[in-house]
């Protein structure tokens, strides 16, 4: 079975030449996670490939993740960041996927300092441009933003959208974190919306195999189906091992069929991104 991780951050050290962005979002760990360390982790648990996302503290730079995708094109691809309010940003979308290794965009609106860009309509141009250019977008949003996402998905039915981490709030756990899950499930009616069931161990105080959140996974599965539900880890902030992040889905959720797991663990993500199967 092809296993593809829907999101991992990799980044370099904080140096004068490449300083980390200061702000409320802190690096997940003091020692950066690099692509070679990630490959060792992946190989140890038979994860075939991973989508790399530059973390917010790397200041919208895509060079490091694109270099990793260049070195390991069958293992890594990139959902890049873009300063959408910078001059000339709109003109970059048409050729965005022409960058080797670049498959789409990751846009974050879930923090108070980022939310107005979405809620005030300051990037309304993006949805039309991305739809025309065939650029998939992974959205980091909140449950409260789901009506906005629903309207975008309805207006641009060929725009591919995926909701990161089920739109959960990273400051909350268990019932509090999942309280407004129905707002996410409501957008399942839009066939162009998918979800990333990623980083889920980070949203519970339970221990492996995290049975306390399996019922929420079931609700997402029932709403979106296995072909629109992508497994992922956000590995650098997991409270568990990479192996446990894999086996939670492949061994511990009894209602997943073998075909379900094929779609959820990698096939669905790769087909959604247009990321061709490995050559070998």
BALOBA-1460 file (C-alpha; in Angstrom, 3 decimals):
// residues 280
<rec num="1" residu="x" x="0.000" y="0.000" z="0.000"/>
<rec num="2" residu="x" x="1.267" y="3.424" z="-0.926"/>
<rec num="3" residu="x" x="1.373" y="5.580" z="2.210"/>
<rec num="4" residu="x" x="1.622" y="9.328" z="1.643"/>
<rec num="5" residu="x" x="1.789" y="11.808" z="4.504"/>
<rec num="6" residu="x" x="-0.424" y="14.816" z="3.747"/>
<rec num="7" residu="x" x="1.697" y="17.251" z="5.761"/>
<rec num="8" residu="x" x="5.134" y="17.526" z="7.301"/>
<rec num="9" residu="x" x="7.040" y="20.726" z="8.059"/>
<rec num="10" residu="x" x="10.782" y="20.799" z="7.416"/>
<rec num="11" residu="x" x="12.929" y="23.843" z="8.044"/>
<rec num="12" residu="x" x="16.474" y="25.061" z="8.576"/>
<rec num="13" residu="x" x="18.272" y="26.584" z="11.572"/>
<rec num="14" residu="x" x="17.691" y="30.147" z="12.756"/>
<rec num="15" residu="x" x="20.612" y="32.131" z="11.337"/>
<rec num="16" residu="x" x="21.263" y="35.803" z="10.469"/>
<rec num="17" residu="x" x="21.145" y="34.818" z="6.800"/>
<rec num="18" residu="x" x="17.883" y="32.897" z="7.222"/>
<rec num="19" residu="x" x="16.148" y="34.144" z="10.376"/>
<rec num="20" residu="x" x="12.973" y="32.628" z="11.692"/>
<rec num="21" residu="x" x="9.975" y="34.923" z="11.759"/>
<rec num="22" residu="x" x="9.144" y="36.141" z="15.242"/>
<rec num="23" residu="x" x="5.570" y="36.056" z="16.470"/>
<rec num="24" residu="x" x="3.014" y="34.017" z="18.378"/>
<rec num="25" residu="x" x="3.634" y="30.807" z="16.395"/>
<rec num="26" residu="x" x="6.729" y="29.136" z="17.806"/>
<rec num="27" residu="x" x="8.775" y="26.401" z="16.110"/>
<rec num="28" residu="x" x="7.590" y="22.933" z="17.026"/>
<rec num="29" residu="x" x="11.072" y="22.077" z="18.270"/>
<rec num="30" residu="x" x="14.389" y="23.854" z="18.793"/>
<rec num="31" residu="x" x="16.330" y="21.529" z="16.501"/>
<rec num="32" residu="x" x="14.931" y="21.858" z="12.964"/>
<rec num="33" residu="x" x="13.461" y="18.843" z="11.244"/>
<rec num="34" residu="x" x="15.324" y="18.376" z="7.976"/>
<rec num="35" residu="x" x="14.423" y="16.250" z="4.951"/>
<rec num="36" residu="x" x="17.082" y="13.615" z="5.589"/>
<rec num="37" residu="x" x="15.894" y="12.985" z="9.151"/>
<rec num="38" residu="x" x="12.329" y="12.828" z="7.866"/>
<rec num="39" residu="x" x="13.299" y="10.254" z="5.232"/>
<rec num="40" residu="x" x="14.821" y="8.031" z="7.905"/>
<rec num="41" residu="x" x="11.597" y="8.219" z="9.895"/>
<rec num="42" residu="x" x="9.524" y="7.479" z="6.802"/>
<rec num="43" residu="x" x="11.645" y="4.524" z="5.750"/>
<rec num="44" residu="x" x="11.414" y="2.994" z="9.225"/>
<rec num="45" residu="x" x="7.613" y="2.729" z="8.929"/>
<rec num="46" residu="x" x="7.219" y="2.266" z="5.148"/>
<rec num="47" residu="x" x="5.824" y="5.725" z="4.417"/>
<rec num="48" residu="x" x="6.379" y="6.142" z="0.692"/>
<rec num="49" residu="x" x="6.150" y="9.910" z="0.304"/>
<rec num="50" residu="x" x="5.253" y="13.134" z="2.080"/>
<rec num="51" residu="x" x="3.891" y="16.557" z="1.230"/>
<rec num="52" residu="x" x="6.263" y="19.214" z="2.563"/>
<rec num="53" residu="x" x="4.872" y="22.503" z="3.847"/>
<rec num="54" residu="x" x="7.143" y="25.377" z="4.909"/>
<rec num="55" residu="x" x="6.262" y="26.312" z="8.505"/>
<rec num="56" residu="x" x="4.976" y="29.799" z="9.220"/>
<rec num="57" residu="x" x="8.179" y="30.751" z="11.064"/>
<rec num="58" residu="x" x="10.133" y="30.219" z="7.816"/>
<rec num="59" residu="x" x="8.658" y="33.468" z="6.473"/>
<rec num="60" residu="x" x="6.933" y="32.260" z="3.268"/>
<rec num="61" residu="x" x="10.164" y="30.774" z="1.898"/>
<rec num="62" residu="x" x="9.799" y="27.731" z="-0.324"/>
<rec num="63" residu="x" x="13.427" y="27.203" z="-1.334"/>
<rec num="64" residu="x" x="14.331" y="24.560" z="1.236"/>
<rec num="65" residu="x" x="11.295" y="22.351" z="0.585"/>
<rec num="66" residu="x" x="11.646" y="22.708" z="-3.186"/>
<rec num="67" residu="x" x="15.280" y="21.637" z="-2.927"/>
<rec num="68" residu="x" x="14.195" y="18.558" z="-0.965"/>
<rec num="69" residu="x" x="11.656" y="17.733" z="-3.682"/>
<rec num="70" residu="x" x="14.351" y="18.213" z="-6.331"/>
<rec num="71" residu="x" x="16.683" y="15.802" z="-4.529"/>
<rec num="72" residu="x" x="13.973" y="13.218" z="-3.818"/>
<rec num="73" residu="x" x="11.251" y="13.731" z="-6.438"/>
<rec num="74" residu="x" x="9.552" y="10.393" z="-5.760"/>
<rec num="75" residu="x" x="9.473" y="10.995" z="-2.007"/>
<rec num="76" residu="x" x="8.639" y="14.671" z="-1.551"/>
<rec num="77" residu="x" x="6.392" y="17.259" z="-3.143"/>
<rec num="78" residu="x" x="5.508" y="20.752" z="-1.957"/>
<rec num="79" residu="x" x="2.442" y="22.742" z="-1.031"/>
<rec num="80" residu="x" x="4.093" y="26.151" z="-0.954"/>
<rec num="81" residu="x" x="3.399" y="29.414" z="0.788"/>
<rec num="82" residu="x" x="2.716" y="32.743" z="-0.864"/>
<rec num="83" residu="x" x="2.482" y="36.223" z="0.600"/>
<rec num="84" residu="x" x="-0.877" y="36.898" z="-0.993"/>
<rec num="85" residu="x" x="-0.817" y="40.617" z="-0.248"/>
<rec num="86" residu="x" x="2.607" y="41.238" z="-1.749"/>
<rec num="87" residu="x" x="2.727" y="43.119" z="-5.078"/>
<rec num="88" residu="x" x="2.666" y="40.740" z="-8.026"/>
<rec num="89" residu="x" x="1.335" y="37.738" z="-6.095"/>
<rec num="90" residu="x" x="-1.696" y="37.351" z="-8.319"/>
<rec num="91" residu="x" x="0.481" y="36.967" z="-11.392"/>
<rec num="92" residu="x" x="2.347" y="34.007" z="-9.887"/>
<rec num="93" residu="x" x="-0.615" y="31.652" z="-9.724"/>
<rec num="94" residu="x" x="-0.861" y="30.846" z="-13.435"/>
<rec num="95" residu="x" x="2.620" y="29.277" z="-13.457"/>
<rec num="96" residu="x" x="2.759" y="28.144" z="-9.823"/>
<rec num="97" residu="x" x="2.821" y="24.434" z="-10.613"/>
<rec num="98" residu="x" x="5.545" y="24.893" z="-13.216"/>
<rec num="99" residu="x" x="8.056" y="25.062" z="-10.361"/>
<rec num="100" residu="x" x="9.578" y="21.544" z="-10.146"/>
<rec num="101" residu="x" x="8.107" y="19.758" z="-7.158"/>
<rec num="102" residu="x" x="5.408" y="22.358" z="-6.491"/>
<rec num="103" residu="x" x="1.882" y="20.936" z="-6.479"/>
<rec num="104" residu="x" x="-0.189" y="23.681" z="-4.853"/>
<rec num="105" residu="x" x="-0.614" y="26.220" z="-2.077"/>
<rec num="106" residu="x" x="-0.945" y="26.074" z="1.688"/>
<rec num="107" residu="x" x="-2.795" y="29.135" z="3.049"/>
<rec num="108" residu="x" x="-3.156" y="29.820" z="6.780"/>
<rec num="109" residu="x" x="-6.014" y="31.925" z="8.131"/>
<rec num="110" residu="x" x="-6.583" y="30.319" z="11.529"/>
<rec num="111" residu="x" x="-4.778" y="32.882" z="13.708"/>
<rec num="112" residu="x" x="-6.281" y="36.268" z="14.667"/>
<rec num="113" residu="x" x="-3.497" y="38.125" z="12.868"/>
<rec num="114" residu="x" x="-4.097" y="36.146" z="9.650"/>
<rec num="115" residu="x" x="-7.897" y="35.789" z="9.666"/>
<rec num="116" residu="x" x="-8.816" y="39.240" z="8.225"/>
<rec num="117" residu="x" x="-7.089" y="38.394" z="4.952"/>
<rec num="118" residu="x" x="-9.816" y="35.794" z="4.443"/>
<rec num="119" residu="x" x="-12.770" y="37.250" z="6.330"/>
<rec num="120" residu="x" x="-12.430" y="40.721" z="4.796"/>
<rec num="121" residu="x" x="-12.200" y="39.321" z="1.270"/>
<rec num="122" residu="x" x="-8.692" y="40.634" z="0.663"/>
<rec num="123" residu="x" x="-7.710" y="37.506" z="-1.286"/>
<rec num="124" residu="x" x="-10.936" y="36.865" z="-3.148"/>
<rec num="125" residu="x" x="-8.931" y="36.989" z="-6.374"/>
<rec num="126" residu="x" x="-7.024" y="33.859" z="-5.315"/>
<rec num="127" residu="x" x="-9.929" y="31.444" z="-5.684"/>
<rec num="128" residu="x" x="-10.622" y="32.403" z="-9.294"/>
<rec num="129" residu="x" x="-6.944" y="32.363" z="-10.275"/>
<rec num="130" residu="x" x="-6.292" y="29.018" z="-8.594"/>
<rec num="131" residu="x" x="-9.362" y="27.460" z="-10.182"/>
<rec num="132" residu="x" x="-8.271" y="28.630" z="-13.655"/>
<rec num="133" residu="x" x="-4.706" y="27.412" z="-13.155"/>
<rec num="134" residu="x" x="-5.642" y="24.097" z="-11.541"/>
<rec num="135" residu="x" x="-3.767" y="24.877" z="-8.320"/>
<rec num="136" residu="x" x="-5.021" y="22.881" z="-5.293"/>
<rec num="137" residu="x" x="-5.141" y="24.776" z="-2.005"/>
<rec num="138" residu="x" x="-4.762" y="23.406" z="1.515"/>
<rec num="139" residu="x" x="-6.516" y="25.715" z="3.972"/>
<rec num="140" residu="x" x="-5.646" y="26.197" z="7.623"/>
<rec num="141" residu="x" x="-8.914" y="27.623" z="8.945"/>
<rec num="142" residu="x" x="-11.211" y="27.384" z="11.970"/>
<rec num="143" residu="x" x="-14.621" y="25.776" z="12.354"/>
<rec num="144" residu="x" x="-16.136" y="29.259" z="12.543"/>
<rec num="145" residu="x" x="-14.817" y="29.954" z="9.026"/>
<rec num="146" residu="x" x="-16.595" y="26.999" z="7.447"/>
<rec num="147" residu="x" x="-19.500" y="29.079" z="6.053"/>
<rec num="148" residu="x" x="-16.927" y="31.195" z="4.194"/>
<rec num="149" residu="x" x="-15.229" y="28.079" z="2.844"/>
<rec num="150" residu="x" x="-18.609" y="26.693" z="1.813"/>
<rec num="151" residu="x" x="-19.387" y="29.824" z="-0.201"/>
<rec num="152" residu="x" x="-15.990" y="29.750" z="-1.890"/>
<rec num="153" residu="x" x="-16.389" y="26.086" z="-2.794"/>
<rec num="154" residu="x" x="-19.873" y="26.712" z="-4.178"/>
<rec num="155" residu="x" x="-18.796" y="29.706" z="-6.267"/>
<rec num="156" residu="x" x="-15.702" y="27.958" z="-7.665"/>
<rec num="157" residu="x" x="-16.757" y="24.305" z="-8.123"/>
<rec num="158" residu="x" x="-13.551" y="23.306" z="-9.947"/>
<rec num="159" residu="x" x="-11.318" y="24.732" z="-7.223"/>
<rec num="160" residu="x" x="-9.689" y="21.968" z="-5.175"/>
<rec num="161" residu="x" x="-9.760" y="22.761" z="-1.447"/>
<rec num="162" residu="x" x="-8.530" y="20.645" z="1.457"/>
<rec num="163" residu="x" x="-9.116" y="21.563" z="5.099"/>
<rec num="164" residu="x" x="-6.006" y="21.020" z="7.237"/>
<rec num="165" residu="x" x="-6.239" y="19.124" z="10.544"/>
<rec num="166" residu="x" x="-10.060" y="19.007" z="10.312"/>
<rec num="167" residu="x" x="-10.015" y="22.762" z="11.094"/>
<rec num="168" residu="x" x="-9.266" y="21.969" z="14.739"/>
<rec num="169" residu="x" x="-7.919" y="24.534" z="17.193"/>
<rec num="170" residu="x" x="-4.411" y="23.562" z="18.332"/>
<rec num="171" residu="x" x="-5.004" y="25.086" z="21.778"/>
<rec num="172" residu="x" x="-7.906" y="22.716" z="22.540"/>
<rec num="173" residu="x" x="-8.237" y="19.003" z="23.228"/>
<rec num="174" residu="x" x="-10.871" y="16.277" z="23.077"/>
<rec num="175" residu="x" x="-14.512" y="17.361" z="23.376"/>
<rec num="176" residu="x" x="-13.606" y="21.044" z="23.410"/>
<rec num="177" residu="x" x="-11.552" y="20.690" z="20.225"/>
<rec num="178" residu="x" x="-14.240" y="18.728" z="18.366"/>
<rec num="179" residu="x" x="-17.283" y="20.599" z="19.702"/>
<rec num="180" residu="x" x="-18.023" y="22.397" z="16.428"/>
<rec num="181" residu="x" x="-17.080" y="19.562" z="14.085"/>
<rec num="182" residu="x" x="-20.547" y="19.739" z="12.512"/>
<rec num="183" residu="x" x="-19.528" y="22.998" z="10.878"/>
<rec num="184" residu="x" x="-16.801" y="21.146" z="9.013"/>
<rec num="185" residu="x" x="-19.051" y="18.217" z="8.149"/>
<rec num="186" residu="x" x="-21.552" y="20.611" z="6.563"/>
<rec num="187" residu="x" x="-19.131" y="21.411" z="3.727"/>
<rec num="188" residu="x" x="-18.906" y="17.740" z="2.758"/>
<rec num="189" residu="x" x="-21.812" y="18.512" z="0.397"/>
<rec num="190" residu="x" x="-19.281" y="20.348" z="-1.803"/>
<rec num="191" residu="x" x="-17.525" y="17.666" z="-3.881"/>
<rec num="192" residu="x" x="-14.494" y="19.912" z="-4.408"/>
<rec num="193" residu="x" x="-13.723" y="20.002" z="-0.665"/>
<rec num="194" residu="x" x="-11.542" y="17.353" z="0.986"/>
<rec num="195" residu="x" x="-10.163" y="17.062" z="4.515"/>
<rec num="196" residu="x" x="-6.799" y="16.235" z="6.024"/>
<rec num="197" residu="x" x="-7.232" y="13.935" z="9.006"/>
<rec num="198" residu="x" x="-3.791" y="15.037" z="10.104"/>
<rec num="199" residu="x" x="-2.032" y="15.632" z="13.445"/>
<rec num="200" residu="x" x="-4.996" y="14.092" z="15.294"/>
<rec num="201" residu="x" x="-2.966" y="12.779" z="18.282"/>
<rec num="202" residu="x" x="-2.138" y="16.426" z="19.042"/>
<rec num="203" residu="x" x="-5.818" y="17.166" z="19.746"/>
<rec num="204" residu="x" x="-6.390" y="14.725" z="22.608"/>
<rec num="205" residu="x" x="-5.067" y="14.031" z="26.097"/>
<rec num="206" residu="x" x="-5.686" y="10.341" z="25.530"/>
<rec num="207" residu="x" x="-2.826" y="7.937" z="24.868"/>
<rec num="208" residu="x" x="-2.246" y="5.628" z="21.908"/>
<rec num="209" residu="x" x="-4.328" y="4.343" z="20.138"/>
<rec num="210" residu="x" x="-6.395" y="7.479" z="20.939"/>
<rec num="211" residu="x" x="-9.731" y="5.705" z="21.067"/>
<rec num="212" residu="x" x="-11.404" y="8.787" z="22.550"/>
<rec num="213" residu="x" x="-11.269" y="10.510" z="19.159"/>
<rec num="214" residu="x" x="-12.138" y="7.523" z="16.961"/>
<rec num="215" residu="x" x="-15.818" y="8.496" z="17.048"/>
<rec num="216" residu="x" x="-14.950" y="11.881" z="15.532"/>
<rec num="217" residu="x" x="-12.901" y="10.158" z="12.837"/>
<rec num="218" residu="x" x="-15.973" y="8.048" z="12.085"/>
<rec num="219" residu="x" x="-18.149" y="11.135" z="11.656"/>
<rec num="220" residu="x" x="-15.639" y="12.624" z="9.216"/>
<rec num="221" residu="x" x="-15.426" y="9.318" z="7.354"/>
<rec num="222" residu="x" x="-19.215" y="9.075" z="7.097"/>
<rec num="223" residu="x" x="-19.486" y="12.642" z="5.767"/>
<rec num="224" residu="x" x="-16.571" y="12.821" z="3.324"/>
<rec num="225" residu="x" x="-15.901" y="9.176" z="2.521"/>
<rec num="226" residu="x" x="-12.468" y="7.566" z="2.212"/>
<rec num="227" residu="x" x="-11.608" y="9.195" z="-1.121"/>
<rec num="228" residu="x" x="-11.842" y="12.736" z="0.305"/>
<rec num="229" residu="x" x="-10.132" y="12.055" z="3.626"/>
<rec num="230" residu="x" x="-6.324" y="12.229" z="3.694"/>
<rec num="231" residu="x" x="-4.132" y="10.817" z="6.471"/>
<rec num="232" residu="x" x="-1.243" y="12.976" z="7.645"/>
<rec num="233" residu="x" x="0.960" y="13.604" z="10.670"/>
<rec num="234" residu="x" x="2.372" y="17.127" z="10.997"/>
<rec num="235" residu="x" x="5.170" y="15.005" z="12.426"/>
<rec num="236" residu="x" x="7.230" y="17.694" z="14.161"/>
<rec num="237" residu="x" x="4.499" y="18.326" z="16.748"/>
<rec num="238" residu="x" x="3.241" y="14.806" z="17.348"/>
<rec num="239" residu="x" x="2.978" y="13.541" z="20.947"/>
<rec num="240" residu="x" x="3.626" y="10.015" z="19.647"/>
<rec num="241" residu="x" x="6.009" y="8.155" z="17.351"/>
<rec num="242" residu="x" x="5.716" y="8.218" z="13.583"/>
<rec num="243" residu="x" x="4.930" y="4.503" z="13.684"/>
<rec num="244" residu="x" x="1.991" y="5.087" z="16.040"/>
<rec num="245" residu="x" x="0.664" y="7.854" z="13.801"/>
<rec num="246" residu="x" x="0.576" y="5.302" z="10.977"/>
<rec num="247" residu="x" x="-0.790" y="2.313" z="12.883"/>
<rec num="248" residu="x" x="-3.551" y="4.340" z="14.534"/>
<rec num="249" residu="x" x="-5.134" y="4.387" z="11.069"/>
<rec num="250" residu="x" x="-3.873" y="1.121" z="9.577"/>
<rec num="251" residu="x" x="-4.417" y="-1.160" z="12.606"/>
<rec num="252" residu="x" x="-6.588" y="0.468" z="15.273"/>
<rec num="253" residu="x" x="-9.727" y="1.687" z="13.477"/>
<rec num="254" residu="x" x="-11.805" y="-1.432" z="12.835"/>
<rec num="255" residu="x" x="-14.354" y="-0.052" z="10.379"/>
<rec num="256" residu="x" x="-11.750" y="0.932" z="7.762"/>
<rec num="257" residu="x" x="-11.776" y="-1.674" z="5.008"/>
<rec num="258" residu="x" x="-8.622" y="-2.551" z="3.084"/>
<rec num="259" residu="x" x="-9.866" y="-0.390" z="0.213"/>
<rec num="260" residu="x" x="-10.662" y="2.481" z="2.598"/>
<rec num="261" residu="x" x="-7.103" y="2.418" z="3.921"/>
<rec num="262" residu="x" x="-5.675" y="2.442" z="0.412"/>
<rec num="263" residu="x" x="-7.524" y="5.700" z="-0.311"/>
<rec num="264" residu="x" x="-7.107" y="7.350" z="3.091"/>
<rec num="265" residu="x" x="-3.435" y="6.507" z="3.563"/>
<rec num="266" residu="x" x="-2.219" y="7.851" z="0.243"/>
<rec num="267" residu="x" x="-4.041" y="7.140" z="-2.986"/>
<rec num="268" residu="x" x="-6.697" y="9.804" z="-2.445"/>
<rec num="269" residu="x" x="-4.148" y="12.501" z="-1.641"/>
<rec num="270" residu="x" x="-1.928" y="11.684" z="-4.607"/>
<rec num="271" residu="x" x="-4.815" y="11.613" z="-7.055"/>
<rec num="272" residu="x" x="-6.173" y="14.901" z="-5.662"/>
<rec num="273" residu="x" x="-2.789" y="16.567" z="-6.100"/>
<rec num="274" residu="x" x="-2.049" y="14.983" z="-9.453"/>
<rec num="275" residu="x" x="1.115" y="13.494" z="-7.957"/>
<rec num="276" residu="x" x="1.955" y="10.560" z="-10.182"/>
<rec num="277" residu="x" x="2.648" y="7.128" z="-8.628"/>
<rec num="278" residu="x" x="6.316" y="6.293" z="-7.872"/>
<rec num="279" residu="x" x="8.278" y="4.885" z="-10.766"/>
<rec num="280" residu="x" x="9.405" y="1.803" z="-8.868"/>
